[in-house]
Amino acid sequence: MKLKKLLKQLESLFDADRERLQEKEKGLVRVLKNLEERERKLEVKISAEIDDEERELLGQELSIVQLQRQKGALLLTRIREGNKQ
C-alpha cells in the first residue's frame, strides 16, 4: 500500500511539472507571435519612411525585435525538447 501511494505522489509531481512547462510554452508562443507582428509592422514603417535617420532608428529597433524572436525560438525549442523526455 505504501508503494502505491508513493508512486501516485510521484506521478502527480511529474504531471505538475509537465503542466508548468506547457504553460511556459503557451506563453512563449504568444510572445513570439506578438514579436512577429511587431516585426512586420516595423518593416512596413521602414519601407514607407522617407527620412534616412528615422529609417535607421526603425532598422535598429527591427534588429532588436529579430534578435528577441531568435532567442525566444531557441528557448521554445529547448522547452519542447524537455517535454519529449
FENZINOR-V305039 format. One record per helix or strand. SS is the DSSP state (h for helix, s for strand). FROM is the first residue (numbers start at 1). LEN is the number of residues. If there is no record, write none. Layout:
# FENZINOR-V305039
SS|FROM|LEN ; SS|FROM|LEN
This chain:
# FENZINOR-V305039
h|2|47 ; h|52|33
